[in-house]
Each structure stands twice: as C-alpha cells, then as structure tokens.
Amino acid sequence: MPLENHEKARFLLHRALVEGISLEDRRWLDAHVGQCAECGRYADLSARAVRALDWFALELDPAAALRVENIVRSRAEEMRSAESRAKSLWIGTGVAIFLTFTGSAVTWRTLAWLASQWNLPSRVWQIGFAAFWLLPSLLLALLPLFRRRLLGEHSDSKGQTI
Amino acid sequence: MVAVVTAFSRVAESESQCIARALRRRDSEFIGRIVSQYHYRLLRYLVYWTSRRELAEDLVQETWLRVLERAGQYNGRLRFEPWLFSIARNLAIDHLRKQQTATHRMCREDEAGVDLPAPDFESPFFAAARSEDAKRIAAALGALEPIYREALLLRFQEELSLAEIAQVAGAPISTVSSRIHRGLSMLQAALGGGADAA
C-alpha cells in the first residue's frame, strides 16, 4: 500500500478528531482503516487518547463551591448598591445644576428689575449676582461629587469605602 | 440538520445574552446560579492550566470577581465559555509569572544561604488516576506544557470550536490545531503508540 495512503489516513484521522472531515473523506478513511491494520491501530489509539481525558474527574468540595458562590453573590450585591448610589448622585447633581441655572435666570431678571427701580449701575448688581448667587449655587450643586474627598473617604481596590 | 443547528445556536445565543444582561445588572441570584453551573468546568480548566488543585480553587474565585469587574465587556453575542476561560487563562498566566519571578528572587537568596521550601504539590491528574493506563496518561498530561493540556481540554471536553479555542488562547487556529495534535501524540505515546509520538 503506497506510503502516501498511510500519511493521508493519519492526516484525516487527526483532522476528523480536531475539526471534522467531509463525507467523502470519511468514506475513504473508513475504507482504508478497514483494510490497513497499522492505520486501524493508530485510529484506535487516537480514539482511546481522547477518551482517556474523561478518566480524570475531579472531586468537588460542595462547601468550597458554595463559599465561592456566596462570595461572588455578595460582591455582585455590593457593586449593584454602589452603582445605584453613584447613579442617584449623578442624577441629583444634574438636577441641582439645572435648578441653579433656571433659578439664576429668574434671579438675574429680578435683580435687573430691582436695579432699574433703585437706579443701581449694571456693573454693581451683576458683580453682586456673580459673587453671592451664581458661584455659591454652582459650588453647592457640585458638592456631592467631591463629598468623599472632603470627608476623607477613600475606596479600596474592590471599590469599598474605607 | 441545518435547521436543528440553527435553532440550537439561537437557544445558546439567548442564554449568552441572559448571562450578559445579568452580569450588567449585577443580578446576584442569577450570577450565583451561573457560578454554580460553571464551577466544575472552570475548576477543571484551571487545574489543567496550573496542575495545582489548591491554586486552581483560589483562581476560580478570582476569575469570577474579575468577571464581575469586566461585565460591561461581555455583550452576549458569542458564547460565555470562551470569554470566561480567557479571563481564567490570563489570571493563571499572571499568577504563574509572579511565581516564576519569586522563584528567581528566592534563587538569588539561596546563594546567600537561605533554605528554600521544597515543592510539595501532588499532581491532580495522579490523584484522579484509577488504573495503570490512567497513571500513564496522568504522567503524560503532567509532562505536557499547559498550552497543550488546555487545547486538549477545550476541544475534547469543553467541545469548543477551533475558532473559540483560538479566542481563548489568543493564538491562530493553525496553532491551536498543532497544539491539539501535539497533545494527542503525547497521549498516544503514553498509551503505547510510541512510534507515532512527536
């Protein structure tokens, strides 16, 4: 039997195990393996090698498995809580900034009207508006974002507050 | 047949998308279930990588915590297993690299006369071997490099496709195929196919 037939058979045997072969190749291979004792033994050895991997079943420790499950579950809950708090914080900050600007617009118009009633120079009431209304409002609106730093809180590598 | 495969792939896809959603929402109940569902397979994969049962168990927990941290990176379009195993793989490699660095440092200390602890692990493959043939296979598996053991496990026990194994291993499909072939040849040699080894 030509050597190339054996080489082809071993190539197809390997390929059949690893990624599959066409029906035509399968028929050729089955026919060859049926006739060639050496390739038949090689095929049998290949199949046994694959089956041998099933001999190694690990024994599971149920307590250890449950411990891992509980740890991961707890961590998921912590992350969900932290993300929920962060979301509320951003929403609150957004609302505060919005109210700052809308409130500022109303205040601006009110001050402009009062200034016109009292004949105050524009520069005076505008500077007063910036110093005593706009800046403090913005700072208060942004305060929650810097709460942690101001209170000396830090997060550890797992995102928990310490 | 094509219709069955398509239907099956749709079901599998839905499961992946459920997992992706649960991870993003941090659904602790669902996450607990998938931890339980994949525990054995993940442990087995890490044992095949590290050959150390205790280390593999530690890495299982670390893998899941890393999965939680990176939940946003999994969109459920592909199967969950390749993504899970690739995270486990990276953790195992990082750990083994740190161990190698520590060993080199210890070797330098040894030159100064410090006693080094002897390696004390028993191969989990030997521990699981129940027959003489199994012990021969265990020896062959223990002698294989992790990348060959990994290829064998993912192909023949996890039944991942070559493309999925390539995704996990970060290697081309041709390389994966070669690794499977190499691993099989070693096992064949252990079973008595010595003429065809290597």
Interface residues (C-beta under 8 A of the other chain):
Chain A: R10 H14 L17 V18 E19 R41 Y42 L45 S46 R48 A49 V50 A52 L53 D54 W55 F56 A57 L58 E59 L60 A64 A65 V68 E69 N70 I71 V72 R73 S74 R75 A76 E77 M79 R80 E83 K158
Chain B: R25 R26 D27 S28 E29 I31 G32 V35 S36 H39 Y40 L43 R44 V47 R53 E57 V60 Q61 W64 L65 L68 P124 F125 A128 A129 R130 S131 D133 A134 I137 A138 L141 L152 L153 R155 F156 Q157 L162 S177 I180 H181 L184 L187 Q188 L191 G192 G193 D196
